[in-house]
């Protein structure tokens, strides 16, 4: 046995540290150390398939793991040799470089687990796995298989994973005959048609994954009868019609996003006690959000529908585990519920693009875990509560396109983790808070279309995406401190009252791609910029572009037609003059010739 293992290449020094193979890394022996039962050669960069028949000489082998290598084929000698090992139960060739069609697995009568995922195997499966009568887990994900979904598999199959391939046609009703099936993953293929109602007969199914196909029709009512089903995802398909009532009776996770589902959300859909994750976004659902919500709800995504009514405040306030709440792009009315402040685990709150009114509740300042808050494109009024600046984890804050008024809170620089701040298109007044430069992670600052004025403080040097101060009441010279924004790509100062010259440091801002200075009172000569920088300066009547003649000089010159006629006349005169000179010279030469003769 030692000589046999010496033929197997391994960079691991533990293979040479002892003469007993049972002590080598990756080798597991029987309890009495009389035979090798498990061999793991995972991640050893093996490329040559010649080693495979050698391994199959270990007749006691039960588990063979050759995952995460560079093997390109499974030679016939391997199939012949290993197929004779009656005790071989697990075979793992995942994450290799296997190409070509699937070999016929002749023998392997005891094989229970076969993992060929993350390779480049293609073609049909046909009957090549028919002999694996004891197979419990088959993983062929991330390959190039095509044809129909196989149904001639072991009847004791528990896990079938065929995701990210080219399987097409309908989901076979025959899958309902695999009564031991607990996991069925057919995602990211080209499957079409409807989901067979018979799938509801699978008594042990726990996970059903169908996303990213071309499946249509309605969601089968029968799925609600599977008491073991905990995870069902069928997003990014073409399902239509209503969501079946009772579908979540036993579920923990439901994802039906990116379909064409219509009607209202069933009253009981979100209230089941086991339910933790629901994603119904990007459908055509309408009506109110049900008042009753599961106390274990972790993620609730209902955005991009046509939902109406108010946000259910009482039930939301009791969701201590809620981490993601996305209700954007609906027609929700009423105010932002103060009860949301009780959701202390909330990391993302998105209520954007609804019809919400009223002030921002100060209770939002209690969301100590919040990282993203999006409330833009509503009709929220009143002032920005100072309590919001207590949110130390907040990275993105967008309250743009509302009716907010008053000052920007002076405590804004407390938001040290802020990367994006968007307050544009409101009625905010006063000045930009001093100390904003301490937001050292800020990448984007949008303050345009407000009524801000006063001195512009030093900005964070981290600004990179955009600094937008347009459509405000700023005046005076453009601050010299802008020269420190060396990573900034877009600077918009348009529609203000800036005066004086355009700073000479602008062309030296290496990352700048767009500079908008239009509709101010700037004067002097515009510096020359790189060709890649788009500069907009319209509406500054005393600003002259230094790269072209000034309008005054152009008006004093003759018009283009006059210049063309003058040039043409000069050319004609020159031609006639040259012709006359040539003729006179020839005449003189002829005269001299006659005299000499």
Secondary structure as a PSIPRED ss2 file (coil, helix, strand):
# PSIPRED VFORMAT (PSIPRED V4.0)

   1 X C   1.000  0.000  0.000
   2 X H   0.000  1.000  0.000
   3 X H   0.000  1.000  0.000
   4 X H   0.000  1.000  0.000
   5 X H   0.000  1.000  0.000
   6 X H   0.000  1.000  0.000
   7 X C   1.000  0.000  0.000
   8 X C   1.000  0.000  0.000
   9 X C   1.000  0.000  0.000
  10 X C   1.000  0.000  0.000
  11 X C   1.000  0.000  0.000
  12 X C   1.000  0.000  0.000
  13 X H   0.000  1.000  0.000
  14 X H   0.000  1.000  0.000
  15 X H   0.000  1.000  0.000
  16 X C   1.000  0.000  0.000
  17 X C   1.000  0.000  0.000
  18 X C   1.000  0.000  0.000
  19 X C   1.000  0.000  0.000
  20 X C   1.000  0.000  0.000
  21 X H   0.000  1.000  0.000
  22 X H   0.000  1.000  0.000
  23 X H   0.000  1.000  0.000
  24 X C   1.000  0.000  0.000
  25 X C   1.000  0.000  0.000
  26 X C   1.000  0.000  0.000
  27 X E   0.000  0.000  1.000
  28 X E   0.000  0.000  1.000
  29 X E   0.000  0.000  1.000
  30 X C   1.000  0.000  0.000
  31 X C   1.000  0.000  0.000
  32 X C   1.000  0.000  0.000
  33 X C   1.000  0.000  0.000
  34 X C   1.000  0.000  0.000
  35 X C   1.000  0.000  0.000
  36 X E   0.000  0.000  1.000
  37 X E   0.000  0.000  1.000
  38 X E   0.000  0.000  1.000
  39 X E   0.000  0.000  1.000
  40 X E   0.000  0.000  1.000
  41 X C   1.000  0.000  0.000
  42 X C   1.000  0.000  0.000
  43 X C   1.000  0.000  0.000
  44 X C   1.000  0.000  0.000
  45 X C   1.000  0.000  0.000
  46 X C   1.000  0.000  0.000
  47 X C   1.000  0.000  0.000
  48 X C   1.000  0.000  0.000
  49 X C   1.000  0.000  0.000
  50 X H   0.000  1.000  0.000
  51 X H   0.000  1.000  0.000
  52 X H   0.000  1.000  0.000
  53 X H   0.000  1.000  0.000
  54 X H   0.000  1.000  0.000
  55 X H   0.000  1.000  0.000
  56 X C   1.000  0.000  0.000
  57 X C   1.000  0.000  0.000
  58 X C   1.000  0.000  0.000
  59 X C   1.000  0.000  0.000
  60 X C   1.000  0.000  0.000
  61 X C   1.000  0.000  0.000
  62 X C   1.000  0.000  0.000
  63 X E   0.000  0.000  1.000
  64 X E   0.000  0.000  1.000
  65 X E   0.000  0.000  1.000
  66 X C   1.000  0.000  0.000
  67 X C   1.000  0.000  0.000
  68 X C   1.000  0.000  0.000
  69 X C   1.000  0.000  0.000
  70 X C   1.000  0.000  0.000
  71 X C   1.000  0.000  0.000
  72 X C   1.000  0.000  0.000
  73 X C   1.000  0.000  0.000
  74 X C   1.000  0.000  0.000
  75 X C   1.000  0.000  0.000
  76 X H   0.000  1.000  0.000
  77 X H   0.000  1.000  0.000
  78 X H   0.000  1.000  0.000
  79 X H   0.000  1.000  0.000
  80 X H   0.000  1.000  0.000
  81 X H   0.000  1.000  0.000
  82 X H   0.000  1.000  0.000
  83 X C   1.000  0.000  0.000
  84 X C   1.000  0.000  0.000
  85 X C   1.000  0.000  0.000
  86 X C   1.000  0.000  0.000
  87 X C   1.000  0.000  0.000
  88 X C   1.000  0.000  0.000
  89 X C   1.000  0.000  0.000
  90 X E   0.000  0.000  1.000
  91 X E   0.000  0.000  1.000
  92 X E   0.000  0.000  1.000
  93 X C   1.000  0.000  0.000
  94 X C   1.000  0.000  0.000
  95 X C   1.000  0.000  0.000
  96 X C   1.000  0.000  0.000
  97 X C   1.000  0.000  0.000
  98 X C   1.000  0.000  0.000
  99 X E   0.000  0.000  1.000
 100 X E   0.000  0.000  1.000
 101 X E   0.000  0.000  1.000
 102 X C   1.000  0.000  0.000
 103 X C   1.000  0.000  0.000
 104 X C   1.000  0.000  0.000
 105 X C   1.000  0.000  0.000
 106 X C   1.000  0.000  0.000
 107 X C   1.000  0.000  0.000
 108 X C   1.000  0.000  0.000
 109 X C   1.000  0.000  0.000
 110 X C   1.000  0.000  0.000
 111 X C   1.000  0.000  0.000
 112 X C   1.000  0.000  0.000
 113 X E   0.000  0.000  1.000
 114 X E   0.000  0.000  1.000
 115 X E   0.000  0.000  1.000
 116 X C   1.000  0.000  0.000
 117 X C   1.000  0.000  0.000
 118 X C   1.000  0.000  0.000
 119 X C   1.000  0.000  0.000
 120 X E   0.000  0.000  1.000
 121 X E   0.000  0.000  1.000
 122 X E   0.000  0.000  1.000
 123 X E   0.000  0.000  1.000
 124 X C   1.000  0.000  0.000
 125 X C   1.000  0.000  0.000
 126 X C   1.000  0.000  0.000
 127 X C   1.000  0.000  0.000
 128 X C   1.000  0.000  0.000
 129 X C   1.000  0.000  0.000
 130 X C   1.000  0.000  0.000
 131 X C   1.000  0.000  0.000
 132 X C   1.000  0.000  0.000
 133 X C   1.000  0.000  0.000
 134 X C   1.000  0.000  0.000
 135 X C   1.000  0.000  0.000
 136 X C   1.000  0.000  0.000
 137 X E   0.000  0.000  1.000
 138 X E   0.000  0.000  1.000
 139 X E   0.000  0.000  1.000
 140 X C   1.000  0.000  0.000
 141 X C   1.000  0.000  0.000
 142 X C   1.000  0.000  0.000
 143 X C   1.000  0.000  0.000
 144 X E   0.000  0.000  1.000
 145 X E   0.000  0.000  1.000
 146 X E   0.000  0.000  1.000
 147 X E   0.000  0.000  1.000
 148 X C   1.000  0.000  0.000
 149 X C   1.000  0.000  0.000
 150 X C   1.000  0.000  0.000
 151 X C   1.000  0.000  0.000
 152 X C   1.000  0.000  0.000
 153 X C   1.000  0.000  0.000
 154 X C   1.000  0.000  0.000
 155 X C   1.000  0.000  0.000
 156 X C   1.000  0.000  0.000
 157 X C   1.000  0.000  0.000
 158 X C   1.000  0.000  0.000
 159 X E   0.000  0.000  1.000
 160 X E   0.000  0.000  1.000
 161 X E   0.000  0.000  1.000
 162 X C   1.000  0.000  0.000
 163 X C   1.000  0.000  0.000
 164 X C   1.000  0.000  0.000
 165 X C   1.000  0.000  0.000
 166 X E   0.000  0.000  1.000
 167 X E   0.000  0.000  1.000
 168 X E   0.000  0.000  1.000
 169 X E   0.000  0.000  1.000
 170 X C   1.000  0.000  0.000
 171 X C   1.000  0.000  0.000
 172 X C   1.000  0.000  0.000
 173 X H   0.000  1.000  0.000
 174 X H   0.000  1.000  0.000
 175 X H   0.000  1.000  0.000
 176 X H   0.000  1.000  0.000
 177 X H   0.000  1.000  0.000
 178 X C   1.000  0.000  0.000
 179 X C   1.000  0.000  0.000
 180 X C   1.000  0.000  0.000
 181 X C   1.000  0.000  0.000
 182 X C   1.000  0.000  0.000
 183 X E   0.000  0.000  1.000
 184 X E   0.000  0.000  1.000
 185 X E   0.000  0.000  1.000
 186 X C   1.000  0.000  0.000
 187 X C   1.000  0.000  0.000
 188 X C   1.000  0.000  0.000
 189 X C   1.000  0.000  0.000
 190 X E   0.000  0.000  1.000
 191 X E   0.000  0.000  1.000
 192 X E   0.000  0.000  1.000
 193 X E   0.000  0.000  1.000
 194 X C   1.000  0.000  0.000
 195 X C   1.000  0.000  0.000
 196 X C   1.000  0.000  0.000
 197 X H   0.000  1.000  0.000
 198 X H   0.000  1.000  0.000
 199 X H   0.000  1.000  0.000
 200 X H   0.000  1.000  0.000
 201 X H   0.000  1.000  0.000
 202 X C   1.000  0.000  0.000
 203 X C   1.000  0.000  0.000
 204 X C   1.000  0.000  0.000
 205 X C   1.000  0.000  0.000
 206 X C   1.000  0.000  0.000
 207 X E   0.000  0.000  1.000
 208 X E   0.000  0.000  1.000
 209 X E   0.000  0.000  1.000
 210 X C   1.000  0.000  0.000
 211 X C   1.000  0.000  0.000
 212 X C   1.000  0.000  0.000
 213 X C   1.000  0.000  0.000
 214 X E   0.000  0.000  1.000
 215 X E   0.000  0.000  1.000
 216 X E   0.000  0.000  1.000
 217 X E   0.000  0.000  1.000
 218 X C   1.000  0.000  0.000
 219 X C   1.000  0.000  0.000
 220 X C   1.000  0.000  0.000
 221 X H   0.000  1.000  0.000
 222 X H   0.000  1.000  0.000
 223 X H   0.000  1.000  0.000
 224 X H   0.000  1.000  0.000
 225 X H   0.000  1.000  0.000
 226 X C   1.000  0.000  0.000
 227 X C   1.000  0.000  0.000
 228 X C   1.000  0.000  0.000
 229 X C   1.000  0.000  0.000
 230 X C   1.000  0.000  0.000
 231 X E   0.000  0.000  1.000
 232 X E   0.000  0.000  1.000
 233 X E   0.000  0.000  1.000
 234 X C   1.000  0.000  0.000
 235 X C   1.000  0.000  0.000
 236 X C   1.000  0.000  0.000
 237 X C   1.000  0.000  0.000
 238 X E   0.000  0.000  1.000
 239 X E   0.000  0.000  1.000
 240 X E   0.000  0.000  1.000
 241 X E   0.000  0.000  1.000
 242 X C   1.000  0.000  0.000
 243 X C   1.000  0.000  0.000
 244 X C   1.000  0.000  0.000
 245 X C   1.000  0.000  0.000
 246 X C   1.000  0.000  0.000
 247 X C   1.000  0.000  0.000
 248 X C   1.000  0.000  0.000
 249 X C   1.000  0.000  0.000
 250 X C   1.000  0.000  0.000
 251 X C   1.000  0.000  0.000
 252 X C   1.000  0.000  0.000
 253 X E   0.000  0.000  1.000
 254 X E   0.000  0.000  1.000
 255 X E   0.000  0.000  1.000
 256 X C   1.000  0.000  0.000
 257 X C   1.000  0.000  0.000
 258 X C   1.000  0.000  0.000
 259 X C   1.000  0.000  0.000
 260 X E   0.000  0.000  1.000
 261 X E   0.000  0.000  1.000
 262 X E   0.000  0.000  1.000
 263 X E   0.000  0.000  1.000
 264 X E   0.000  0.000  1.000
 265 X C   1.000  0.000  0.000
 266 X C   1.000  0.000  0.000
 267 X C   1.000  0.000  0.000
 268 X C   1.000  0.000  0.000
 269 X C   1.000  0.000  0.000
 270 X C   1.000  0.000  0.000
 271 X C   1.000  0.000  0.000
 272 X C   1.000  0.000  0.000
 273 X C   1.000  0.000  0.000
 274 X C   1.000  0.000  0.000
 275 X C   1.000  0.000  0.000
 276 X C   1.000  0.000  0.000
 277 X E   0.000  0.000  1.000
 278 X E   0.000  0.000  1.000
 279 X E   0.000  0.000  1.000
 280 X C   1.000  0.000  0.000
 281 X C   1.000  0.000  0.000
 282 X C   1.000  0.000  0.000
 283 X C   1.000  0.000  0.000
 284 X E   0.000  0.000  1.000
 285 X E   0.000  0.000  1.000
 286 X E   0.000  0.000  1.000
 287 X E   0.000  0.000  1.000
 288 X C   1.000  0.000  0.000
 289 X C   1.000  0.000  0.000
 290 X C   1.000  0.000  0.000
 291 X C   1.000  0.000  0.000
 292 X C   1.000  0.000  0.000
 293 X C   1.000  0.000  0.000
 294 X C   1.000  0.000  0.000
 295 X C   1.000  0.000  0.000
 296 X C   1.000  0.000  0.000
 297 X C   1.000  0.000  0.000
 298 X C   1.000  0.000  0.000
 299 X E   0.000  0.000  1.000
 300 X E   0.000  0.000  1.000
 301 X E   0.000  0.000  1.000
 302 X C   1.000  0.000  0.000
 303 X C   1.000  0.000  0.000
 304 X C   1.000  0.000  0.000
 305 X C   1.000  0.000  0.000
 306 X E   0.000  0.000  1.000
 307 X E   0.000  0.000  1.000
 308 X E   0.000  0.000  1.000
 309 X E   0.000  0.000  1.000
 310 X E   0.000  0.000  1.000
 311 X C   1.000  0.000  0.000
 312 X C   1.000  0.000  0.000
 313 X H   0.000  1.000  0.000
 314 X H   0.000  1.000  0.000
 315 X H   0.000  1.000  0.000
 316 X H   0.000  1.000  0.000
 317 X H   0.000  1.000  0.000
 318 X C   1.000  0.000  0.000
 319 X C   1.000  0.000  0.000
 320 X C   1.000  0.000  0.000
 321 X C   1.000  0.000  0.000
 322 X C   1.000  0.000  0.000
 323 X C   1.000  0.000  0.000
 324 X E   0.000  0.000  1.000
 325 X E   0.000  0.000  1.000
 326 X E   0.000  0.000  1.000
 327 X C   1.000  0.000  0.000
 328 X C   1.000  0.000  0.000
 329 X C   1.000  0.000  0.000
 330 X C   1.000  0.000  0.000
 331 X E   0.000  0.000  1.000
 332 X E   0.000  0.000  1.000
 333 X E   0.000  0.000  1.000
 334 X C   1.000  0.000  0.000
 335 X C   1.000  0.000  0.000
 336 X C   1.000  0.000  0.000
 337 X C   1.000  0.000  0.000
 338 X H   0.000  1.000  0.000
 339 X H   0.000  1.000  0.000
 340 X H   0.000  1.000  0.000
 341 X H   0.000  1.000  0.000
 342 X H   0.000  1.000  0.000
 343 X C   1.000  0.000  0.000
 344 X C   1.000  0.000  0.000
 345 X C   1.000  0.000  0.000
 346 X C   1.000  0.000  0.000
 347 X C   1.000  0.000  0.000
 348 X E   0.000  0.000  1.000
 349 X E   0.000  0.000  1.000
 350 X E   0.000  0.000  1.000
 351 X C   1.000  0.000  0.000
 352 X C   1.000  0.000  0.000
 353 X C   1.000  0.000  0.000
 354 X C   1.000  0.000  0.000
 355 X C   1.000  0.000  0.000
 356 X C   1.000  0.000  0.000
 357 X E   0.000  0.000  1.000
 358 X E   0.000  0.000  1.000
 359 X E   0.000  0.000  1.000
 360 X C   1.000  0.000  0.000
 361 X C   1.000  0.000  0.000
 362 X H   0.000  1.000  0.000
 363 X H   0.000  1.000  0.000
 364 X H   0.000  1.000  0.000
 365 X H   0.000  1.000  0.000
 366 X H   0.000  1.000  0.000
 367 X C   1.000  0.000  0.000
 368 X C   1.000  0.000  0.000
 369 X C   1.000  0.000  0.000
 370 X C   1.000  0.000  0.000
 371 X C   1.000  0.000  0.000
 372 X E   0.000  0.000  1.000
 373 X E   0.000  0.000  1.000
 374 X E   0.000  0.000  1.000
 375 X C   1.000  0.000  0.000
 376 X C   1.000  0.000  0.000
 377 X C   1.000  0.000  0.000
 378 X C   1.000  0.000  0.000
 379 X E   0.000  0.000  1.000
 380 X E   0.000  0.000  1.000
 381 X E   0.000  0.000  1.000
 382 X E   0.000  0.000  1.000
 383 X C   1.000  0.000  0.000
 384 X C   1.000  0.000  0.000
 385 X C   1.000  0.000  0.000
 386 X H   0.000  1.000  0.000
 387 X H   0.000  1.000  0.000
 388 X H   0.000  1.000  0.000
 389 X H   0.000  1.000  0.000
 390 X H   0.000  1.000  0.000
 391 X C   1.000  0.000  0.000
 392 X C   1.000  0.000  0.000
 393 X C   1.000  0.000  0.000
 394 X C   1.000  0.000  0.000
 395 X C   1.000  0.000  0.000
 396 X E   0.000  0.000  1.000
 397 X E   0.000  0.000  1.000
 398 X E   0.000  0.000  1.000
 399 X C   1.000  0.000  0.000
 400 X C   1.000  0.000  0.000
 401 X C   1.000  0.000  0.000
 402 X C   1.000  0.000  0.000
 403 X E   0.000  0.000  1.000
 404 X E   0.000  0.000  1.000
 405 X E   0.000  0.000  1.000
 406 X E   0.000  0.000  1.000
 407 X E   0.000  0.000  1.000
 408 X C   1.000  0.000  0.000
 409 X C   1.000  0.000  0.000
 410 X H   0.000  1.000  0.000
 411 X H   0.000  1.000  0.000
 412 X H   0.000  1.000  0.000
 413 X H   0.000  1.000  0.000
 414 X H   0.000  1.000  0.000
 415 X C   1.000  0.000  0.000
 416 X C   1.000  0.000  0.000
 417 X C   1.000  0.000  0.000
 418 X C   1.000  0.000  0.000
 419 X C   1.000  0.000  0.000
 420 X E   0.000  0.000  1.000
 421 X E   0.000  0.000  1.000
 422 X E   0.000  0.000  1.000
 423 X C   1.000  0.000  0.000
 424 X C   1.000  0.000  0.000
 425 X C   1.000  0.000  0.000
 426 X C   1.000  0.000  0.000
 427 X E   0.000  0.000  1.000
 428 X E   0.000  0.000  1.000
 429 X E   0.000  0.000  1.000
 430 X E   0.000  0.000  1.000
 431 X C   1.000  0.000  0.000
 432 X C   1.000  0.000  0.000
 433 X C   1.000  0.000  0.000
 434 X C   1.000  0.000  0.000
 435 X C   1.000  0.000  0.000
 436 X H   0.000  1.000  0.000
 437 X H   0.000  1.000  0.000
 438 X H   0.000  1.000  0.000
 439 X C   1.000  0.000  0.000
 440 X C   1.000  0.000  0.000
 441 X C   1.000  0.000  0.000
 442 X C   1.000  0.000  0.000
 443 X C   1.000  0.000  0.000
 444 X E   0.000  0.000  1.000
 445 X E   0.000  0.000  1.000
 446 X E   0.000  0.000  1.000
 447 X C   1.000  0.000  0.000
 448 X C   1.000  0.000  0.000
 449 X C   1.000  0.000  0.000
 450 X C   1.000  0.000  0.000
 451 X E   0.000  0.000  1.000
 452 X E   0.000  0.000  1.000
 453 X C   1.000  0.000  0.000
 454 X C   1.000  0.000  0.000
 455 X C   1.000  0.000  0.000
 456 X C   1.000  0.000  0.000
 457 X C   1.000  0.000  0.000
 458 X C   1.000  0.000  0.000
 459 X C   1.000  0.000  0.000
 460 X C   1.000  0.000  0.000
 461 X C   1.000  0.000  0.000
 462 X C   1.000  0.000  0.000
 463 X C   1.000  0.000  0.000
 464 X C   1.000  0.000  0.000
 465 X C   1.000  0.000  0.000
 466 X E   0.000  0.000  1.000
 467 X E   0.000  0.000  1.000
 468 X E   0.000  0.000  1.000
 469 X C   1.000  0.000  0.000
 470 X C   1.000  0.000  0.000
 471 X C   1.000  0.000  0.000
 472 X C   1.000  0.000  0.000
 473 X C   1.000  0.000  0.000
 474 X C   1.000  0.000  0.000
 475 X E   0.000  0.000  1.000
 476 X E   0.000  0.000  1.000
 477 X C   1.000  0.000  0.000
 478 X C   1.000  0.000  0.000
 479 X C   1.000  0.000  0.000
 480 X H   0.000  1.000  0.000
 481 X H   0.000  1.000  0.000
 482 X H   0.000  1.000  0.000
 483 X H   0.000  1.000  0.000
 484 X H   0.000  1.000  0.000
 485 X C   1.000  0.000  0.000
 486 X C   1.000  0.000  0.000
 487 X C   1.000  0.000  0.000
 488 X C   1.000  0.000  0.000
 489 X C   1.000  0.000  0.000
 490 X E   0.000  0.000  1.000
 491 X E   0.000  0.000  1.000
 492 X E   0.000  0.000  1.000
 493 X C   1.000  0.000  0.000
 494 X C   1.000  0.000  0.000
 495 X C   1.000  0.000  0.000
 496 X C   1.000  0.000  0.000
 497 X E   0.000  0.000  1.000
 498 X E   0.000  0.000  1.000
 499 X E   0.000  0.000  1.000
 500 X E   0.000  0.000  1.000
 501 X E   0.000  0.000  1.000
 502 X C   1.000  0.000  0.000
 503 X C   1.000  0.000  0.000
 504 X C   1.000  0.000  0.000
 505 X C   1.000  0.000  0.000
 506 X H   0.000  1.000  0.000
 507 X H   0.000  1.000  0.000
 508 X H   0.000  1.000  0.000
 509 X C   1.000  0.000  0.000
 510 X C   1.000  0.000  0.000
 511 X C   1.000  0.000  0.000
 512 X C   1.000  0.000  0.000
 513 X C   1.000  0.000  0.000
 514 X E   0.000  0.000  1.000
 515 X E   0.000  0.000  1.000
 516 X E   0.000  0.000  1.000
 517 X C   1.000  0.000  0.000
 518 X C   1.000  0.000  0.000
 519 X C   1.000  0.000  0.000
 520 X C   1.000  0.000  0.000
 521 X E   0.000  0.000  1.000
 522 X E   0.000  0.000  1.000
 523 X E   0.000  0.000  1.000
 524 X E   0.000  0.000  1.000
 525 X E   0.000  0.000  1.000
 526 X E   0.000  0.000  1.000
 527 X C   1.000  0.000  0.000
 528 X C   1.000  0.000  0.000
 529 X C   1.000  0.000  0.000
 530 X C   1.000  0.000  0.000
 531 X C   1.000  0.000  0.000
 532 X C   1.000  0.000  0.000
 533 X C   1.000  0.000  0.000
 534 X E   0.000  0.000  1.000
 535 X E   0.000  0.000  1.000
 536 X E   0.000  0.000  1.000
 537 X C   1.000  0.000  0.000
 538 X C   1.000  0.000  0.000
 539 X C   1.000  0.000  0.000
 540 X C   1.000  0.000  0.000
 541 X C   1.000  0.000  0.000
 542 X E   0.000  0.000  1.000
 543 X E   0.000  0.000  1.000
 544 X E   0.000  0.000  1.000
 545 X E   0.000  0.000  1.000
 546 X C   1.000  0.000  0.000
 547 X C   1.000  0.000  0.000
 548 X C   1.000  0.000  0.000
 549 X C   1.000  0.000  0.000
 550 X C   1.000  0.000  0.000
 551 X H   0.000  1.000  0.000
 552 X H   0.000  1.000  0.000
 553 X H   0.000  1.000  0.000
 554 X H   0.000  1.000  0.000
 555 X H   0.000  1.000  0.000
 556 X H   0.000  1.000  0.000
 557 X C   1.000  0.000  0.000
 558 X C   1.000  0.000  0.000
 559 X C   1.000  0.000  0.000
 560 X H   0.000  1.000  0.000
 561 X H   0.000  1.000  0.000
 562 X H   0.000  1.000  0.000
 563 X H   0.000  1.000  0.000
 564 X H   0.000  1.000  0.000
 565 X H   0.000  1.000  0.000
 566 X H   0.000  1.000  0.000
 567 X H   0.000  1.000  0.000
 568 X H   0.000  1.000  0.000
 569 X H   0.000  1.000  0.000
 570 X H   0.000  1.000  0.000
 571 X H   0.000  1.000  0.000
 572 X H   0.000  1.000  0.000
 573 X H   0.000  1.000  0.000
 574 X H   0.000  1.000  0.000
 575 X H   0.000  1.000  0.000
 576 X H   0.000  1.000  0.000
 577 X H   0.000  1.000  0.000
 578 X H   0.000  1.000  0.000
 579 X H   0.000  1.000  0.000
 580 X H   0.000  1.000  0.000
 581 X H   0.000  1.000  0.000
 582 X H   0.000  1.000  0.000
 583 X H   0.000  1.000  0.000
 584 X H   0.000  1.000  0.000
 585 X H   0.000  1.000  0.000
 586 X H   0.000  1.000  0.000
 587 X H   0.000  1.000  0.000
 588 X H   0.000  1.000  0.000
 589 X H   0.000  1.000  0.000
 590 X H   0.000  1.000  0.000
 591 X H   0.000  1.000  0.000
 592 X H   0.000  1.000  0.000
 593 X H   0.000  1.000  0.000
 594 X H   0.000  1.000  0.000
 595 X H   0.000  1.000  0.000
 596 X H   0.000  1.000  0.000
 597 X C   1.000  0.000  0.000
